[in-house]
Amino acid sequence: MNKKIELTIRIVLGIALLVFGLDKFLAFVPHGHVMTEELVAAYQGLLANKFIMPTVGVVEIVSGLILISGRYVIVGLTAMIPIVYGILGFHLAVDINGIIPGLLVATMLAYLVLYRKSVISETIKKFDAI
């Protein structure tokens, strides 16, 4: 049963990451919620950088493909940790009303990391012994 739950969460998270990663380049997801001046200013600052959002998009796309494929899942999960931190930080600082999807992504990431806790700890032990 746990394997089916893990597979479902991994695929759903992978598809979400792929969609939102591609949206960074193709802008096909409507962002129609009411944006405050503070939110617009913060988002325009991110877009003005020309490096941060494309980098986030690439990491989301690659991580999404990794999670969907089921190979090197720990690498994809590890790459997503700073992205999820950024999502939650942005919403806590600027847009608390939009934090629910971020919390959902963080919860799925935490579940997948905890599901693979033993493999992760064994990998760390191997590298720590070197």
C-alpha positions in Angstrom: 0.0 0.0 0.0 2.8 2.4 0.9 4.4 1.8 -2.5 1.3 2.8 -4.3 0.9 6.0 -2.2 4.6 6.8 -2.9 4.2 6.2 -6.6 1.1 8.4 -6.7 2.7 11.3 -4.8 5.9 11.0 -6.9 4.0 11.1 -10.2 1.6 14.0 -9.1 4.6 16.0 -7.8 6.6 15.3 -10.9 3.8 16.4 -13.2 3.2 19.6 -11.1 6.9 20.4 -11.3 7.1 19.8 -15.0 4.0 22.0 -15.7 5.2 24.9 -13.5 8.8 24.6 -14.7 7.6 24.8 -18.4 5.4 27.7 -17.4 8.6 29.7 -16.5 9.5 29.6 -20.2 6.1 29.3 -22.0 3.8 31.3 -19.7 0.7 29.2 -20.3 -0.7 28.9 -16.7 -3.1 31.8 -16.0 -2.1 33.8 -12.9 -5.4 35.5 -12.6 -5.6 36.0 -8.8 -5.6 39.5 -7.6 -2.1 40.7 -7.0 -1.2 43.3 -4.5 1.3 46.0 -5.3 3.8 44.4 -3.0 3.4 41.0 -4.8 3.7 42.6 -8.2 6.9 44.4 -7.1 8.5 41.3 -5.7 7.6 39.2 -8.7 8.9 41.9 -11.1 12.1 41.9 -9.2 12.5 38.2 -9.7 11.7 38.5 -13.4 14.1 41.5 -13.8 17.1 39.3 -12.8 16.8 37.2 -16.0 18.6 34.3 -14.2 16.7 33.2 -11.2 13.4 32.2 -12.7 14.9 30.3 -15.7 17.1 28.5 -13.3 14.2 27.6 -11.1 12.3 26.5 -14.2 15.1 24.2 -15.3 15.5 22.7 -11.8 11.7 22.1 -11.7 11.6 20.5 -15.2 14.6 18.2 -14.5 13.3 17.3 -11.0 9.8 16.6 -12.4 11.2 14.3 -15.1 13.3 12.5 -12.6 10.3 11.9 -10.3 8.1 10.8 -13.2 10.8 8.4 -14.5 11.5 6.9 -11.0 15.3 6.9 -11.6 17.7 8.9 -9.4 14.7 10.1 -7.3 16.9 11.1 -4.4 18.8 13.5 -6.7 15.5 15.1 -7.9 14.2 15.4 -4.3 17.5 17.0 -3.2 17.4 19.5 -6.0 13.9 20.5 -5.0 14.7 21.4 -1.4 15.9 25.0 -2.1 13.1 25.5 -4.6 10.5 24.6 -2.1 12.3 26.8 0.5 12.0 29.7 -2.0 8.4 29.0 -2.7 7.5 29.0 1.0 9.7 31.9 1.8 8.2 34.0 -1.0 4.6 33.3 0.1 5.4 33.8 3.8 7.0 37.2 3.1 4.8 38.5 0.3 1.7 36.4 -0.5 0.5 34.5 2.5 -2.9 33.9 0.8 -1.2 31.8 -1.9 0.8 29.5 0.4 -1.5 26.5 0.3 -0.1 25.1 -3.0 3.4 25.6 -1.7 2.6 23.8 1.5 1.1 21.0 -0.5 4.3 20.7 -2.6 6.4 20.9 0.7 4.3 18.1 2.2 4.7 15.8 -0.8 8.5 16.5 -0.9 8.7 15.7 2.9 6.7 12.5 2.5 9.0 11.3 -0.4 12.2 12.2 1.5 10.9 10.3 4.6 9.8 7.4 2.5 13.4 7.1 1.3 15.0 7.9 4.7 16.9 4.6 5.0 18.4 4.8 1.5 19.4 8.5 2.1 21.0 7.6 5.4 22.9 4.7 3.9 24.2 6.9 1.1 25.3 9.6 3.6 27.1 6.9 5.6 29.0 5.6 2.5 30.2 9.1 1.6 31.0 9.9 5.2 33.3 6.9 5.4 35.3 8.1 2.4 
